[in-house]
Amino acid sequence: MRGLTLLLCLLSVLATAAEPTRVTYVDATSLKHNPNNSYFGLLLQLALEKSSDKYGPFELKAIDIEISQKRHLRELEKGTIDVFWTMTSYGREVEARPVRVPLTKGMYGIRLLAINKADSELYANITDLKQLASLTAIQGRDWPDTQVLRLNRLEVNTDVAEVDLYPFLARHPGSYFPRGVTEIFAETDNRDMPTVAVDRQLVLVYPAAMHFFVARDNELLANRLEYGLKRAQADGSFDQLFYGFPQHRSAFERADFAKRRFLYLQNPLLPRTSNADEIRAMQLEVMRRFGGK
């Protein structure tokens, strides 16, 4: 009888060990008109694959809906989703558990400006942040970079719903929409808005890190993703995905960094756990690779 009990316990342990890690996330690539968004899904899959030897099999499920960053955090807490990605800040790291491996080499801190074409000549004459402050950035209300812009004394309008930001820009000269260099071209190419263009003059730069975030109590998934991402960095598959991703290569080449004026911002929201010098070095590496400063 005792032997049977031990056998049943062993079988139970083996069955539990064989159960895959189920990871659900939001992938609104098509809804956001941004194929670049799929990079994060591919990187998530890579991290899970690279950690399979230690943590076992996994099942990855994408939900194709468009929700705000604030709702992402609520759904994470409720357990509807298991992971999402966002720019880190003190506030974000209180609300959710970060996986402290930068996902985009600081590229979300390299911002080009989507503008109304009627303003094109204005940007040709802007050489500093004080001059840029005469115009108004439009941003999502709960985005970390919104506070970064405000803390650098730039005017920011957060009264526009996220889904209406580009339509608002198309109708309102005097506004601009700062977007990550790996986002902006895909977003503007995939919208039929003839009055919207990508400014060719300026680039805003500040240290920023994109991280995966999981629920505060999901230490196991956080550890698994960190382990997998670091293995991918060590064996070169991380860089292979980052630099080989078609939308990244296209965006870096179209950005034409060498012809732009760089405006540098501070990021007081960057947690002390993030190494600003390391992020700047990664940003510089990418820009130099594609003809920047």
ChimeraX attribute file (.defattr): number of C-alpha atoms within 10 A of each C-alpha:
attribute: neighborCount
match mode: 1-to-1
recipient: residues
	/A:1	6
	/A:2	7
	/A:3	8
	/A:4	9
	/A:5	10
	/A:6	11
	/A:7	12
	/A:8	12
	/A:9	12
	/A:10	12
	/A:11	12
	/A:12	12
	/A:13	11
	/A:14	11
	/A:15	10
	/A:16	10
	/A:17	13
	/A:18	13
	/A:19	12
	/A:20	14
	/A:21	18
	/A:22	13
	/A:23	17
	/A:24	18
	/A:25	21
	/A:26	20
	/A:27	20
	/A:28	18
	/A:29	17
	/A:30	15
	/A:31	12
	/A:32	17
	/A:33	16
	/A:34	21
	/A:35	17
	/A:36	22
	/A:37	18
	/A:38	16
	/A:39	19
	/A:40	18
	/A:41	20
	/A:42	14
	/A:43	20
	/A:44	22
	/A:45	19
	/A:46	20
	/A:47	23
	/A:48	26
	/A:49	18
	/A:50	20
	/A:51	23
	/A:52	17
	/A:53	10
	/A:54	10
	/A:55	21
	/A:56	15
	/A:57	16
	/A:58	17
	/A:59	12
	/A:60	14
	/A:61	15
	/A:62	13
	/A:63	11
	/A:64	13
	/A:65	12
	/A:66	16
	/A:67	14
	/A:68	15
	/A:69	18
	/A:70	12
	/A:71	11
	/A:72	22
	/A:73	20
	/A:74	16
	/A:75	18
	/A:76	21
	/A:77	18
	/A:78	11
	/A:79	14
	/A:80	13
	/A:81	22
	/A:82	21
	/A:83	27
	/A:84	24
	/A:85	20
	/A:86	18
	/A:87	20
	/A:88	25
	/A:89	24
	/A:90	14
	/A:91	12
	/A:92	19
	/A:93	14
	/A:94	10
	/A:95	16
	/A:96	21
	/A:97	20
	/A:98	25
	/A:99	25
	/A:100	19
	/A:101	18
	/A:102	19
	/A:103	23
	/A:104	23
	/A:105	23
	/A:106	25
	/A:107	28
	/A:108	24
	/A:109	27
	/A:110	22
	/A:111	22
	/A:112	27
	/A:113	23
	/A:114	25
	/A:115	25
	/A:116	25
	/A:117	16
	/A:118	14
	/A:119	18
	/A:120	16
	/A:121	11
	/A:122	13
	/A:123	17
	/A:124	13
	/A:125	11
	/A:126	17
	/A:127	14
	/A:128	13
	/A:129	15
	/A:130	12
	/A:131	13
	/A:132	20
	/A:133	17
	/A:134	13
	/A:135	18
	/A:136	16
	/A:137	24
	/A:138	24
	/A:139	24
	/A:140	19
	/A:141	19
	/A:142	12
	/A:143	18
	/A:144	22
	/A:145	23
	/A:146	20
	/A:147	19
	/A:148	20
	/A:149	21
	/A:150	14
	/A:151	15
	/A:152	16
	/A:153	14
	/A:154	19
	/A:155	17
	/A:156	21
	/A:157	15
	/A:158	15
	/A:159	11
	/A:160	16
	/A:161	14
	/A:162	16
	/A:163	14
	/A:164	10
	/A:165	17
	/A:166	23
	/A:167	15
	/A:168	18
	/A:169	24
	/A:170	21
	/A:171	13
	/A:172	16
	/A:173	18
	/A:174	15
	/A:175	22
	/A:176	30
	/A:177	21
	/A:178	23
	/A:179	22
	/A:180	19
	/A:181	22
	/A:182	24
	/A:183	22
	/A:184	22
	/A:185	24
	/A:186	20
	/A:187	17
	/A:188	18
	/A:189	14
	/A:190	13
	/A:191	14
	/A:192	9
	/A:193	15
	/A:194	10
	/A:195	15
	/A:196	24
	/A:197	22
	/A:198	22
	/A:199	22
	/A:200	19
	/A:201	21
	/A:202	22
	/A:203	23
	/A:204	21
	/A:205	22
	/A:206	25
	/A:207	27
	/A:208	31
	/A:209	25
	/A:210	22
	/A:211	20
	/A:212	23
	/A:213	28
	/A:214	26
	/A:215	23
	/A:216	15
	/A:217	11
	/A:218	16
	/A:219	14
	/A:220	11
	/A:221	22
	/A:222	21
	/A:223	15
	/A:224	20
	/A:225	29
	/A:226	19
	/A:227	20
	/A:228	26
	/A:229	27
	/A:230	16
	/A:231	17
	/A:232	21
	/A:233	14
	/A:234	11
	/A:235	11
	/A:236	11
	/A:237	17
	/A:238	21
	/A:239	15
	/A:240	12
	/A:241	16
	/A:242	19
	/A:243	14
	/A:244	13
	/A:245	15
	/A:246	13
	/A:247	21
	/A:248	22
	/A:249	14
	/A:250	14
	/A:251	19
	/A:252	21
	/A:253	15
	/A:254	13
	/A:255	23
	/A:256	15
	/A:257	20
	/A:258	13
	/A:259	14
	/A:260	17
	/A:261	17
	/A:262	19
	/A:263	17
	/A:264	16
	/A:265	17
	/A:266	14
	/A:267	21
	/A:268	15
	/A:269	18
	/A:270	21
	/A:271	17
	/A:272	10
	/A:273	8
	/A:274	17
	/A:275	13
	/A:276	18
	/A:277	10
	/A:278	13
	/A:279	21
	/A:280	18
	/A:281	14
	/A:282	18
	/A:283	25
	/A:284	17
	/A:285	14
	/A:286	17
	/A:287	20
	/A:288	13
	/A:289	12
	/A:290	18
	/A:291	14
	/A:292	19
	/A:293	16
